[in-house]
Amino acid sequence: MKHMTLNNTIEIPIVGSGTNTFGKEGNQYTGALRGDTQEIDWAIANGYRHFDSAQLYNNEEVLGKGLKKSSIPREDFFITTKLNTREGFGGTDWAHAEIKKSLEKLQTDYVDQFLIHFPWDNHDEIVEAWNVLEDYYNRGVFKSIGVSNFEKEHLELILEHGHFKPAVNQIPSYIGKWNEDLIAINKSQDIATVAWSPLRGIDENAKQVLEEIGNQYGKTYAQVILRYQIERDVIVIPKSHNKERQAQNLDIFDFNLTSNNRERIANL
Ligand SMILES: NC(=O)c1ccc[n+]([C@@H]2O[C@H](COP(=O)([O-])OP(=O)(O)OC[C@H]3O[C@@H](n4cnc5c(N)ncnc54)[C@H](OP(=O)(O)O)[C@@H]3O)[C@@H](O)[C@H]2O)c1
């Protein structure tokens, strides 16, 4: 596994596993929890040590249970979770209470990365929320802090008013929505980009091109697209409910795309 050093010197595995439907009935985002931890168990057995979670997913306890069950030392894992700001910010006391619940569900006394999940309209409140994250960072409860779905204006707000820079900005980046401009802005501020839904947008035409490229290396279309992302220093968090496909998504460190192939992918 390749790691990336974040702007506060901590290391993050460049491939992690998404989790937003894990442990849920019918593998559906809105499904009730089944009570087992199958996908997490497979992912850990496959070698995943980086997991992307969020309060919004309503399944942090599935990850917590799976990590505990594995008996692998906590410090071997890199765990991300996110403050649920889909409906905005409920105030400082609300944030403290939500963070406490996350730590309980994840069965841990710290997380490796804690993000603000979405920006909202009230800029003063965004800074207030960031200050809450900074407090936990200062106390070592969060080993790194960052944001998700932040645009340039939101990043500028934090850069101007925060004490610490975000370590990452987790944003959509996939075929049809590469978000190159925002990735460049992140990079210019030494903020790492994490691509969510990295396997989205692969239509039949794209699949054919990616398979053609993959045949040159003995790799699948999914492996080619994930390789493309990490070759441009983007961290990926693909998710699969299938043990073999999970393994596939980790097996992307033994080939290099040619510049010609990279260009073909960029133009998809
Ligand atoms: N910050 C945010 O706002 C935000 C938003 C969306 C997502 N996320 C995070 O990003 C993670 C990943 O995004 P995602 O779950 O939306 O989608 P994704 O990882 O881009 O794609 C998942 C889909 O790809 C399939 N797949 C996985 N590996 C494959 C392979 N090797 N070959 C062929 N198909 C494969 C899966 O099917 P199978 O299960 O059948 O393999 C599933 O249908 C989420 O789980 C979540 O943690 C964050």
The ligand as a MOL file (V3000), in Angstrom:
LIG
                    3D

  0  0  0     0  0            999 V3000
M  V30 BEGIN CTAB
M  V30 COUNTS 48 52 0 0 0
M  V30 BEGIN ATOM
M  V30 1 N -18.2190 12.8810 1.0970 0
M  V30 2 C -19.3220 12.6190 0.4290 0
M  V30 3 O -20.2190 13.4660 0.2930 0
M  V30 4 C -19.4910 11.2700 -0.2060 0
M  V30 5 C -20.4790 11.0670 -1.1760 0
M  V30 6 C -20.5980 9.8010 -1.7600 0
M  V30 7 C -19.7500 8.7730 -1.3630 0
M  V30 8 N -18.8120 8.9960 -0.3900 0 CHG=1
M  V30 9 C -17.9010 7.8980 0.0460 0
M  V30 10 O -17.2970 7.3320 -1.1100 0
M  V30 11 C -17.4580 5.9220 -1.0760 0
M  V30 12 C -17.4520 5.3420 -2.4830 0
M  V30 13 O -18.4920 5.8810 -3.2470 0
M  V30 14 P -19.7470 5.0130 -3.7160 0
M  V30 15 O -19.9810 3.9770 -2.6940 0
M  V30 16 O -20.8320 5.9720 -4.0160 0 CHG=-1
M  V30 17 O -19.3480 4.4470 -5.1130 0
M  V30 18 P -18.0860 3.7950 -5.8700 0
M  V30 19 O -17.1010 3.2370 -4.9170 0
M  V30 20 O -17.6340 4.7750 -6.8680 0
M  V30 21 O -18.8060 2.6220 -6.6550 0
M  V30 22 C -19.4720 1.6080 -6.0190 0
M  V30 23 C -20.0850 0.7260 -7.0970 0
M  V30 24 O -19.0620 0.1930 -7.9130 0
M  V30 25 C -19.1470 -1.2360 -7.9210 0
M  V30 26 N -17.7660 -1.7560 -7.8740 0
M  V30 27 C -16.8810 -1.6660 -6.8620 0
M  V30 28 N -15.7090 -2.2260 -7.2050 0
M  V30 29 C -15.8470 -2.6960 -8.4710 0
M  V30 30 C -14.9970 -3.3700 -9.3610 0
M  V30 31 N -13.7430 -3.6840 -9.0350 0
M  V30 32 N -15.4900 -3.6880 -10.5910 0
M  V30 33 C -16.7460 -3.3840 -10.9430 0
M  V30 34 N -17.6040 -2.7340 -10.1320 0
M  V30 35 C -17.1620 -2.3900 -8.8940 0
M  V30 36 C -19.9380 -1.6040 -6.6930 0
M  V30 37 O -20.6820 -2.7780 -6.9200 0
M  V30 38 P -20.4450 -4.1160 -6.0350 0
M  V30 39 O -20.7200 -3.7220 -4.6090 0
M  V30 40 O -21.4290 -5.0780 -6.5880 0
M  V30 41 O -19.0120 -4.5240 -6.2680 0
M  V30 42 C -20.8630 -0.4120 -6.5230 0
M  V30 43 O -22.0060 -0.5730 -7.3220 0
M  V30 44 C -18.7790 5.7540 -0.3080 0
M  V30 45 O -18.9690 4.4510 0.1390 0
M  V30 46 C -18.6010 6.7720 0.7880 0
M  V30 47 O -17.7720 6.2450 1.8130 0
M  V30 48 C -18.6570 10.2220 0.1740 0
M  V30 END ATOM
M  V30 BEGIN BOND
M  V30 1 1 1 2
M  V30 2 2 2 3
M  V30 3 1 2 4
M  V30 4 1 4 5
M  V30 5 2 4 48
M  V30 6 2 5 6
M  V30 7 1 6 7
M  V30 8 2 7 8
M  V30 9 1 8 9
M  V30 10 1 8 48
M  V30 11 1 9 10
M  V30 12 1 9 46
M  V30 13 1 10 11
M  V30 14 1 11 12
M  V30 15 1 11 44
M  V30 16 1 12 13
M  V30 17 1 13 14
M  V30 18 2 14 15
M  V30 19 1 14 16
M  V30 20 1 14 17
M  V30 21 1 17 18
M  V30 22 2 18 19
M  V30 23 1 18 20
M  V30 24 1 18 21
M  V30 25 1 21 22
M  V30 26 1 22 23
M  V30 27 1 23 24
M  V30 28 1 23 42
M  V30 29 1 24 25
M  V30 30 1 25 26
M  V30 31 1 25 36
M  V30 32 1 26 27
M  V30 33 1 26 35
M  V30 34 2 27 28
M  V30 35 1 28 29
M  V30 36 1 29 30
M  V30 37 2 29 35
M  V30 38 1 30 31
M  V30 39 2 30 32
M  V30 40 1 32 33
M  V30 41 2 33 34
M  V30 42 1 34 35
M  V30 43 1 36 37
M  V30 44 1 36 42
M  V30 45 1 37 38
M  V30 46 2 38 39
M  V30 47 1 38 40
M  V30 48 1 38 41
M  V30 49 1 42 43
M  V30 50 1 44 45
M  V30 51 1 44 46
M  V30 52 1 46 47
M  V30 END BOND
M  V30 END CTAB
M  END
